[in-house]
Amino acid sequence: MSLSFPYGAFNTPWEFAWAVLSIVLIDIVLAGDNAVVIALAVRTLPPKQRLLGILLGSGVAVVLRVGLTFIAAQLLAMNYIKLIGGGLILWIAVKLLLDNTGDKTHGQAAGGIGQAVWLILVADITMSIDNVLAVAGASKGHFPLLLFGLGLSIPLVVFTSNLLAKLMDRYPAIIYVGAAILGKVGGEMIMTDRLVEEVFHPARWLTHAVEGLLALGVILVALGWRRTRRSANH
């Protein structure tokens, strides 16, 4: 005779405990990309507004992730979704690099906390489809556990992004590393889009090569854009 365990799809306390551990590890691993976006978006805000921007952006993004959970599987099955999302991430990467490296015509500070939160939301939701599916899969449809996983991402991202923003103040080279990471993420999304995979069947080496090229490309485009605008102004 087996004892019933009142936690939905989990048959034993050990299965439930393993699911909790899996969700914690998933959140830790996946918090990095989101933290890079947030750190870049809030870096040029006044220090007193920085934490508020991080909290607002992270909090609203997690609320939207809950809603996204219910349609994530359908979204991933559609062509162009990740292709468009990858393009958005590349644009955000270039814009944030310009904002954080002295291009005053695109200065984040002028937009203030509202613009920072908006960029955080767009980037977070764009990058979160796979993340949400990973947490949803580990929770096996157990909604309180799903909320736990999504809620846990808030303190992880807040801590990591706040630390990154401070490091960027001290070591500006990290800004370029962060932009390159976003370029790689955008490349990965483009190369793993359903349409791209079905039409081109890209080999793994080609996917990695495109990710590397776009990581470098984000930096080169931002530098070229700045040089062109400076030449036009003079």
C-alpha positions as CSV (number, residue, x, y, z in Angstrom):
1,M,0.0,0.0,0.0
2,S,1.4,3.4,-1.0
3,L,1.0,6.5,1.0
4,S,-0.5,9.5,-0.8
5,F,1.5,12.7,-0.9
6,P,-0.6,15.8,-1.1
7,Y,1.5,17.7,-3.6
8,G,0.0,17.2,-7.0
9,A,2.3,15.3,-9.4
10,F,4.9,14.6,-6.7
11,N,4.5,11.2,-5.2
12,T,7.0,11.5,-2.3
13,P,8.5,14.3,-0.2
14,W,11.8,13.6,-1.8
15,E,10.4,14.3,-5.3
16,F,9.0,17.5,-4.0
17,A,12.3,18.5,-2.3
18,W,14.2,17.7,-5.5
19,A,11.8,19.9,-7.5
20,V,12.4,22.8,-5.1
21,L,16.2,22.3,-5.4
22,S,16.0,22.1,-9.2
23,I,14.0,25.4,-9.3
24,V,16.5,27.1,-7.0
25,L,19.4,26.0,-9.3
26,I,17.5,27.0,-12.4
27,D,16.9,30.5,-11.0
28,I,20.5,30.9,-10.0
29,V,21.8,29.8,-13.4
30,L,19.3,31.9,-15.4
31,A,19.5,35.0,-13.3
32,G,22.7,36.1,-15.0
33,D,21.4,37.4,-18.3
34,N,18.5,39.3,-16.7
35,A,20.9,40.8,-14.2
36,V,23.1,42.1,-17.0
37,V,20.2,43.9,-18.7
38,I,19.0,45.4,-15.4
39,A,22.5,46.5,-14.3
40,L,23.1,48.3,-17.7
41,A,19.6,49.8,-17.7
42,V,19.9,51.4,-14.2
43,R,23.6,52.2,-14.1
44,T,23.2,55.8,-15.3
45,L,20.4,56.6,-12.9
46,P,21.1,58.5,-9.7
47,P,22.2,56.2,-6.9
48,K,18.9,56.7,-4.9
49,Q,16.9,55.7,-8.0
50,R,19.0,52.7,-8.9
51,L,17.5,50.3,-6.3
52,L,14.0,51.5,-7.0
53,G,14.5,50.9,-10.7
54,I,15.8,47.4,-10.0
55,L,12.9,46.6,-7.7
56,L,10.2,48.0,-10.0
57,G,11.7,46.3,-13.1
58,S,12.2,42.9,-11.5
59,G,8.9,42.9,-9.7
60,V,6.7,43.8,-12.6
61,A,8.6,41.5,-14.9
62,V,8.0,38.5,-12.5
63,V,4.3,39.3,-12.4
64,L,4.2,39.3,-16.2
65,R,6.2,36.0,-16.2
66,V,3.4,34.3,-14.3
67,G,1.0,35.2,-17.1
68,L,3.6,34.3,-19.7
69,T,3.8,30.8,-18.1
70,F,0.4,29.8,-19.4
71,I,1.2,30.7,-23.0
72,A,4.9,30.0,-23.2
73,A,4.6,26.6,-24.8
74,Q,2.3,28.0,-27.5
75,L,4.6,30.9,-28.1
76,L,7.7,28.7,-28.6
77,A,5.8,26.6,-31.1
78,M,5.2,29.6,-33.3
79,N,7.7,30.7,-36.0
80,Y,9.4,34.1,-35.7
81,I,8.8,34.5,-32.0
82,K,12.4,33.9,-30.9
83,L,13.7,35.4,-34.1
84,I,12.0,38.7,-33.3
85,G,12.9,38.4,-29.7
86,G,16.6,37.9,-30.6
87,G,16.4,41.0,-32.7
88,L,15.0,43.0,-29.9
89,I,17.7,41.8,-27.5
90,L,20.4,42.9,-30.0
91,W,18.8,46.4,-30.3
92,I,18.6,46.7,-26.5
93,A,22.2,45.6,-26.2
94,V,23.4,48.3,-28.6
95,K,21.2,51.0,-27.0
96,L,22.4,50.1,-23.5
97,L,26.0,50.1,-24.6
98,L,25.5,53.6,-26.1
99,D,23.7,54.8,-23.0
100,N,26.5,53.6,-20.7
101,T,29.5,54.7,-22.6
102,G,29.0,58.4,-23.2
103,D,26.6,58.7,-26.1
104,K,24.6,61.7,-24.7
105,T,22.2,61.7,-27.7
106,H,20.9,58.4,-26.4
107,G,21.4,59.1,-22.7
108,Q,19.5,56.9,-20.4
109,A,19.5,59.5,-17.7
110,A,17.2,61.7,-19.8
111,G,14.6,59.0,-19.8
112,G,14.9,58.4,-16.1
113,I,13.5,55.5,-14.1
114,G,10.5,55.1,-16.4
115,Q,12.7,54.3,-19.5
116,A,15.0,52.0,-17.4
117,V,12.0,50.0,-16.2
118,W,10.6,49.8,-19.7
119,L,13.8,48.4,-21.1
120,I,14.1,45.9,-18.3
121,L,10.5,44.7,-19.0
122,V,11.0,44.3,-22.7
123,A,14.3,42.5,-22.3
124,D,13.1,40.3,-19.4
125,I,10.0,39.2,-21.1
126,T,11.8,38.6,-24.4
127,M,14.4,36.4,-22.7
128,S,12.2,34.7,-20.2
129,I,10.2,32.2,-22.4
130,D,12.8,29.4,-22.0
131,N,13.4,30.4,-18.4
132,V,9.7,30.2,-17.6
133,L,9.4,26.8,-19.3
134,A,12.3,25.4,-17.3
135,V,10.7,26.5,-14.0
136,A,7.3,25.3,-15.1
137,G,8.7,21.9,-16.1
138,A,10.4,21.5,-12.7
139,S,7.2,22.5,-10.8
140,K,5.1,19.9,-12.8
141,G,2.1,22.1,-12.8
142,H,2.2,22.7,-9.0
143,F,1.2,26.4,-9.0
144,P,2.5,27.4,-5.5
145,L,5.8,25.9,-6.4
146,L,5.8,27.7,-9.7
147,L,5.1,31.0,-7.9
148,F,8.0,30.1,-5.5
149,G,10.3,29.7,-8.5
150,L,9.3,32.9,-10.1
151,G,9.3,34.8,-6.8
152,L,12.8,33.6,-5.9
153,S,14.2,35.1,-9.1
154,I,13.4,38.6,-7.7
155,P,16.0,38.7,-4.8
156,L,18.5,36.8,-7.0
157,V,18.3,39.2,-9.8
158,V,18.1,42.3,-7.5
159,F,21.3,41.3,-5.7
160,T,23.2,40.3,-8.8
161,S,22.2,43.3,-10.9
162,N,22.9,45.8,-8.0
163,L,26.4,44.2,-7.6
164,L,27.0,44.3,-11.4
165,A,25.9,48.0,-11.6
166,K,28.5,48.9,-8.8
167,L,31.2,46.9,-10.6
168,M,30.4,48.7,-13.8
169,D,31.0,52.0,-12.1
170,R,34.4,50.8,-10.9
171,Y,35.4,48.8,-14.0
172,P,33.8,50.3,-17.1
173,A,35.1,47.4,-19.3
174,I,32.4,45.2,-17.7
175,I,29.9,47.3,-19.7
176,Y,31.3,45.9,-22.9
177,V,31.3,42.4,-21.5
178,G,27.7,42.8,-20.5
179,A,26.7,44.1,-24.0
180,A,28.5,41.2,-25.6
181,I,26.7,38.7,-23.4
182,L,23.4,40.2,-24.5
183,G,24.6,39.9,-28.1
184,K,25.3,36.2,-27.6
185,V,21.8,35.7,-26.0
186,G,20.2,37.4,-29.0
187,G,22.2,35.2,-31.4
188,E,21.1,32.1,-29.5
189,M,17.5,33.1,-29.6
190,I,17.7,33.7,-33.4
191,M,19.5,30.5,-34.1
192,T,17.1,28.4,-32.0
193,D,13.9,29.9,-33.5
194,R,11.7,27.1,-34.9
195,L,11.7,28.5,-38.4
196,V,15.5,28.8,-38.5
197,E,15.9,25.3,-37.2
198,E,13.4,23.8,-39.7
199,V,14.7,25.6,-42.7
200,F,18.5,25.8,-42.2
201,H,19.1,23.0,-39.6
202,P,22.1,24.9,-38.3
203,A,24.9,22.8,-36.9
204,R,26.0,23.5,-33.3
205,W,29.3,25.0,-34.4
206,L,27.4,27.4,-36.7
207,T,25.1,28.5,-33.9
208,H,28.1,29.2,-31.6
209,A,29.8,31.1,-34.4
210,V,26.8,33.3,-35.0
211,E,26.5,33.9,-31.2
212,G,30.2,35.0,-31.1
213,L,29.9,37.2,-34.2
214,L,26.8,39.0,-32.8
215,A,28.5,39.4,-29.4
216,L,31.3,41.2,-31.2
217,G,28.9,42.9,-33.6
218,V,26.9,44.6,-30.8
219,I,30.1,46.3,-29.7
220,L,31.3,47.2,-33.2
221,V,27.8,48.6,-34.1
222,A,27.7,50.8,-31.0
223,L,31.2,52.1,-31.6
224,G,30.5,52.8,-35.2
225,W,27.2,54.5,-34.4
226,R,28.9,56.8,-31.9
227,R,31.7,57.7,-34.3
228,T,29.2,58.5,-37.1
229,R,27.1,60.7,-34.8
230,R,30.2,62.5,-33.5
231,S,31.4,63.2,-37.1
232,A,27.9,64.5,-38.0
233,N,27.9,66.8,-35.0
234,H,31.3,68.2,-35.9
